[in-house]
């Protein structure tokens, strides 16, 4: 069952009417098929109207939708022979960041990403996708392994940011994030990052300093959350909508700023409404980008990455 966001209330009302009609039709001689078809057309029309004019804040809400695909969903749909690898070899296993070896279209790759969890138990287990230092150190370990064995690295970013708790600071959160970003830049193999939902601050960048950065159409990518920005600028988190507009966090704006390389389209109404469609589109996009990096040697890949991120700094 689809959960409706606040700005989708007109669609929710139409869906309630459809459900009521279909429920009353059981055992009834009245043919309601024509009426439900009419209502479904209205739903599609209303979806198209609303999603053609989403504000940056509304896009942020779509990116956080509880039914949006997460890392485990992408791992299952896009890859075969996924073998999860655990532990940072220093402190512990972190379930917020997952990864391991897999095959993409038959080719061995290393995949790494944030996992938020689906239900209450899952969200607690995965810490809502907020990685601790050991999670980022695990990611570094997997990147280094990929480099040794010549495996392309594919990352899937969806986090509000790295976990900010006291224990994370005690275990060197800032250093772990810096090492993650540095590991991305040092890779001698192709690296493609995809922002699938939220791309929050250093917790996102530590898995996204890649040769190619893709972004799902309704994702967002920013140095701070809109609520955090509003709290700093106006001391009022309720001004998050204003902050989102000022921060230019949407895929279209980030592509214009050359902070991402490619926008991956989503089905009408967001990735959660048609997962199979978004999986197919993203698979094609990753395949295209991998092919474009195929002929580059290790030095060229590192240079391309370095020049890409230095150009962002100069533009700013």
C-alpha positions in Angstrom: 0.0 0.0 0.0 1.3 3.4 -1.0 1.9 6.0 1.7 0.8 9.5 0.6 2.9 12.6 1.4 1.3 15.8 2.6 1.2 17.5 -0.8 -0.3 14.3 -2.3 -3.6 14.7 -0.4 -5.8 15.2 -3.6 -4.4 11.9 -4.9 -5.0 10.2 -1.5 -8.7 11.3 -1.6 -9.2 9.9 -5.1 -7.5 6.6 -4.1 -9.9 6.3 -1.1 -12.8 6.6 -3.5 -11.4 3.9 -5.7 -10.8 1.6 -2.7 -14.4 2.2 -1.4 -15.9 1.5 -4.8 -13.9 -1.7 -5.2 -14.8 -2.8 -1.7 -18.5 -2.2 -2.3 -18.4 -4.1 -5.6 -17.9 -7.5 -3.9 -21.1 -9.5 -4.5 -22.8 -6.6 -6.1 -24.5 -6.8 -9.5 -23.6 -3.1 -10.2 -20.7 -2.7 -12.7 -18.3 -0.1 -11.3 -15.5 -0.7 -13.7 -16.2 2.4 -15.7 -16.2 4.6 -12.6 -13.0 3.3 -11.3 -11.3 3.7 -14.7 -12.4 7.3 -14.7 -11.0 7.8 -11.2 -7.7 6.2 -12.0 -7.3 8.5 -15.0 -7.9 11.4 -12.6 -5.2 10.0 -10.3 -2.7 9.8 -13.2 -3.6 13.4 -14.2 -3.3 14.7 -10.7 0.1 12.9 -10.2 1.4 14.5 -13.4 0.2 17.9 -12.4 1.7 17.8 -8.9 5.0 16.2 -9.9 5.6 18.6 -12.8 5.8 21.4 -10.3 7.5 20.0 -7.2 9.4 22.5 -5.0 12.8 21.5 -3.7 11.3 20.9 -0.3 8.7 18.5 -1.8 11.5 16.7 -3.6 13.2 16.3 -0.3 10.1 14.7 1.1 9.9 12.3 -1.9 13.6 11.4 -1.3 12.7 10.4 2.3 9.5 8.5 1.4 9.3 5.4 3.7 8.7 3.1 0.8 11.6 4.4 -1.4 14.0 1.6 -2.5 17.1 1.3 -0.3 20.5 -0.4 -0.7 19.3 -3.9 -0.1 16.6 -3.4 -2.8 19.1 -2.2 -5.4 21.5 -5.0 -4.5 18.8 -7.6 -5.1 17.4 -6.1 -8.3 20.6 -4.9 -10.1 23.1 -7.6 -9.1 23.7 -11.3 -8.9 25.9 -13.4 -6.6 26.0 -10.6 -3.9 28.3 -11.7 -1.1 28.1 -9.3 1.9 31.3 -8.5 3.7 31.3 -7.3 7.3 33.5 -5.5 9.8 36.1 -2.8 9.7 38.9 -4.9 11.3 39.3 -2.2 13.9 36.2 -2.0 16.1 33.0 -3.6 14.9 30.4 -4.2 12.2 28.2 -1.3 11.2 24.8 -2.2 9.7 24.2 1.4 8.4 26.7 0.9 5.6 26.6 -2.4 3.7 28.8 -3.8 1.0 30.4 -6.7 -0.7 31.2 -8.3 -4.0 28.6 -9.0 -6.7 28.1 -9.3 -10.4 26.7 -6.6 -12.6 25.6 -7.9 -16.0 28.0 -10.8 -15.3 30.9 -8.6 -14.4 32.5 -8.7 -10.9 32.1 -5.4 -9.0 32.2 -4.1 -5.4 29.0 -2.5 -4.2 28.7 -0.3 -1.1 25.8 1.7 0.2 23.7 3.1 3.0 20.8 1.0 4.3 18.1 2.8 6.3 15.9 -0.2 7.1 12.2 -0.8 6.2 10.3 -1.2 9.5 11.0 0.0 13.0 13.2 -3.0 13.9 15.1 -2.6 10.6 15.6 1.1 11.1 17.0 0.6 14.5 19.3 -2.2 13.3 20.6 0.0 10.5 20.6 3.2 12.5 18.4 4.9 10.0 21.3 4.8 7.4 23.6 7.0 9.5 27.0 5.4 9.4 29.3 5.3 12.4 33.1 5.5 12.0 33.4 1.7 11.7 31.0 1.8 8.8 33.1 4.2 6.8 36.3 2.3 7.7 34.6 -0.9 6.4 33.8 1.0 3.2 37.5 2.0 2.9 38.5 -1.6 3.4 36.1 -2.8 0.6 37.4 0.0 -1.7 41.0 -1.1 -1.1 40.0 -4.7 -1.8 38.3 -3.7 -5.0 41.4 -1.8 -6.1 43.6 -4.8 -5.5 41.4 -7.1 -7.5 40.6 -4.6 -10.3 36.8 -4.4 -9.4 34.8 -1.3 -10.3 33.2 0.3 -7.3 29.5 1.1 -7.3 28.1 3.1 -4.4 24.5 3.9 -3.4 24.1 7.0 -1.2 21.1 7.5 1.0 21.8 9.1 4.3 20.8 12.1 6.3 24.5 12.2 7.3 27.0 10.4 9.4 25.9 9.5 12.9 26.6 12.5 15.2 26.6 10.7 18.6 29.3 11.1 21.3 30.6 7.6 20.7 31.1 8.3 17.0 33.2 11.3 17.9 35.2 9.2 20.4 36.0 6.7 17.7 37.1 9.3 15.2 34.1 10.2 13.0 35.8 13.1 11.2 38.9 11.1 10.4 36.9 8.1 9.2 34.9 10.4 6.8 38.1 12.0 5.5 39.6 8.6 4.9 36.5 7.5 3.0 36.7 10.5 0.7 40.4 10.0 0.2 39.9 6.3 -0.5 37.5 7.2 -3.3 39.9 9.6 -4.8 42.8 7.1 -4.7 41.0 4.3 -6.5 42.7 3.0 -9.6 39.4 1.4 -10.8 36.2 3.0 -12.1 33.9 4.4 -9.4 30.3 5.3 -10.0 28.2 6.8 -7.2 24.4 7.1 -7.2 22.4 9.4 -4.9 19.3 7.3 -4.5 17.5 9.3 -1.8 19.1 11.7 0.6 22.7 12.8 0.1 23.6 14.4 3.4 26.9 16.2 4.1 30.2 14.3 4.6 28.3 11.1 5.3 27.3 11.1 1.7 30.5 12.5 0.2 32.6 9.8 1.8 31.0 7.3 -0.6 30.5 9.7 -3.5 33.8 11.2 -4.6 33.5 9.2 -7.8 34.3 9.4 -11.5 30.6 9.7 -12.2 27.9 10.8 -9.8 24.4 9.9 -10.8 21.3 11.0 -9.0 17.7 9.8 -9.0 15.4 12.5 -10.2 13.8 13.1 -6.8 16.8 12.7 -4.7 18.7 15.6 -3.0 22.3 16.3 -2.2 23.5 19.0 0.2 26.0 19.9 2.8 23.3 20.0 5.5 19.6 19.1 5.7 17.1 21.8 5.0 15.9 21.6 8.6 19.5 22.0 9.8 20.1 25.0 7.5 16.9 26.7 8.7 17.8 26.2 12.3 21.1 27.9 11.7 19.9 30.8 9.5 16.5 31.5 11.1 16.7 29.5 14.3 13.4 27.9 13.1 13.4 24.4 11.6 9.9 25.1 10.3 11.5 27.3 7.6 13.0 24.2 6.0 11.0 24.9 2.8 12.7 28.3 2.4 16.1 26.7 3.1 15.6 24.0 0.6 14.8 26.5 -2.1 17.9 28.6 -1.3 20.2 25.7 -1.0 19.5 24.4 -4.6 19.5 20.7 -3.6 17.5 19.2 -6.4 18.9 17.0 -9.2 18.2 19.6 -11.9 19.9 22.4 -10.1 22.9 20.2 -9.1 23.3 19.1 -12.7 23.3 22.8 -13.8 26.0 23.5 -11.2 28.0 20.4 -12.5 28.0 18.9 -9.1 26.5 15.7 -10.5 26.9 14.1 -13.9 23.6 12.5 -14.8 20.0 12.5 -13.7 18.3 9.1 -13.7 14.5 9.5 -14.3 12.0 8.1 -11.9 8.5 6.8 -12.6 5.6 9.3 -12.2 5.1 9.8 -8.5 8.5 8.6 -7.5 10.7 5.5 -7.4 8.5 3.9 -4.7 5.5 3.7 -7.1 7.2 1.5 -9.7 10.4 0.0 -8.4 10.9 -2.3 -11.5 11.0 0.7 -13.8 13.5 2.6 -11.7 15.7 -0.5 -11.3 15.8 -1.0 -15.1 16.5 2.7 -15.8 19.3 2.9 -13.2 20.9 -0.4 -14.4 21.1 1.0 -18.0 22.6 4.3 -16.7 25.3 2.5 -14.6 26.0 0.2 -17.6 26.5 3.3 -19.9 28.8 5.0 -17.4 30.9 1.9 -16.8 31.3 1.5 -20.5 32.5 5.2 -20.9 35.2 4.6 -18.3 36.3 1.2 -19.7 39.4 2.4 -21.6 40.9 4.6 -18.9 43.9 3.3 -16.9 44.4 3.8 -13.2 46.3 7.1 -13.5 43.7 8.5 -15.9 40.9 7.5 -13.6 42.6 9.2 -10.6 43.4 12.3 -12.6 39.8 12.6 -14.0 38.4 12.3 -10.5 40.8 14.9 -9.1 40.2 17.4 -11.9 36.4 16.9 -11.6 36.4 17.9 -7.9 38.9 20.7 -8.2 36.8 22.2 -10.9 33.9 22.3 -8.5 36.0 24.2 -5.9 37.1 26.7 -8.6 33.5 27.3 -9.8 32.4 28.0 -6.2 
